[in-house]
Amino acid sequence: MTLLSSLCSCPPIPCSWFPLTSNTNAFSKNLRTQIQSSASTNIFTQKFDTTLLSIDESFYEDELWAAARLRVRSFHQFRPDAFGIQDHMRYLAEREFEALKERVSGKRMGFRRVSCINASLPLSHIASLSDDLSSSCKFSANGEDRIVVATLDLNQCLNLPDEIVGLKPEVTGADITRAYLSNVCVAEELHRNGLGYALLEVSKLVAYDWGITDLYVHVAVDNEPAKKLYIKSGFVYESEEPAWQARFLDRPRRLLLWSGL
Ligand SMILES: CC(=O)SCCNC(=O)CCNC(=O)[C@H](O)C(C)(C)COP(=O)(O)OP(=O)(O)OC[C@H]1O[C@@H](n2cnc3c(N)ncnc32)[C@H](O)[C@@H]1OP(=O)(O)O
């Protein structure tokens, strides 16, 4: 309901959601229905199209590229007139793409399963909004040009490298029912339209479907928009990075937020 009220002044965004994962059997039969009904009741007027994809097919690499480019756009600040900026952005996107492909294909040590969850819109919905977004985050699916407008990773693992470790649930056996969200971002042109909320909601459904009981997210102490988004989405404070560690890693200090599923 909060979602509906936050969107009253904005046109509904009819997105599609594409969880990309290493294992096409990673999602239960009910998941598609759950995502569709949660989306249509809470946020969007049109039905979602949810596709459960295998990364083995090179076809989907196009969408991972688009997600990688959206992440570079969202997590780095560039001066458009800086020398060599296009080359630098391409280099960062290539690095993110290779790392993302490795994670979702299940090759990364210590990760039980990783899914890249994207929201996308048809190119025709975005073209008039931003040339840069249209050209940098475009991919083709079933003969249609689409734009990745929001993305994140859902990581089923005990901990993420260089990050504070969640304490729940206590690990008693081989089962990992803990997961972390990472690389959460929404295209700047579409901020404050409820896409962040929707992305977290879909991620919770996928995590629940995997049997995750405890979902975590790390957020920089000075990232007010993201902190508010997580807290309004039901995450609560669990712990924080010591100042010395943040200094050592040369980055803003992180908070660790938890949500039970
Ligand atoms: C684990 C990690 O990855 S942490 C990194 C998080 N990502 C980033 O910092 C990347 C850059 N930022 C973004 O991509 C976006 O700003 C996000 C993902 C944080 C939010 O996405 P949006 O689609 O704009 O969020 P959405 O519209 O769903 O808003 C949800 C709530 O977040 C909060 N919020 C979002 N943006 C802002 C803002 N600029 N200022 C204050 N609060 C904000 C609000 O509380 C909002 O709810 P309300 O509108 O009911 O008050």
The ligand as an ORCA input file, in Angstrom:
! r2SCAN-3c Opt
* xyz 0 1
  C      23.744     -3.350     -1.456
  C      23.927     -2.190     -2.337
  O      24.029     -2.398     -3.502
  S      23.901     -0.614     -1.693
  C      23.923      0.480     -3.096
  C      22.597      1.039     -3.400
  N      22.600      1.596     -4.753
  C      22.993      2.840     -5.084
  O      23.388      3.644     -4.258
  C      22.973      3.166     -6.574
  C      22.376      4.541     -6.848
  N      21.033      4.662     -6.287
  C      19.962      4.061     -6.859
  O      20.083      3.292     -7.824
  C      18.607      4.371     -6.274
  O      18.643      5.637     -5.677
  C      18.082      3.353     -5.209
  C      18.246      1.907     -5.716
  C      18.856      3.480     -3.903
  C      16.600      3.653     -4.974
  O      15.894      3.360     -6.155
  P      14.495      4.086     -6.496
  O      13.866      3.318     -7.593
  O      14.699      5.527     -6.705
  O      13.692      3.863     -5.144
  P      12.112      3.931     -4.936
  O      11.510      4.878     -5.894
  O      11.595      2.533     -4.942
  O      12.024      4.564     -3.491
  C      11.985      3.752     -2.355
  C      12.289      4.571     -1.111
  O      13.679      4.862     -1.074
  C      13.857      6.164     -0.482
  N      14.543      7.029     -1.443
  C      14.824      6.730     -2.738
  N      15.518      7.756     -3.284
  C      15.648      8.704     -2.334
  C      16.279      9.983     -2.292
  N      16.921     10.490     -3.351
  N      16.243     10.655     -1.138
  C      15.630     10.169     -0.047
  N      14.995      8.962     -0.019
  C      15.021      8.230     -1.144
  C      12.495      6.713     -0.155
  O      12.250      6.421      1.199
  C      11.597      5.923     -1.070
  O      10.329      5.710     -0.548
  P       9.190      6.864     -0.594
  O       9.213      7.387     -1.988
  O       7.974      6.076     -0.211
  O       9.595      7.867      0.410
*
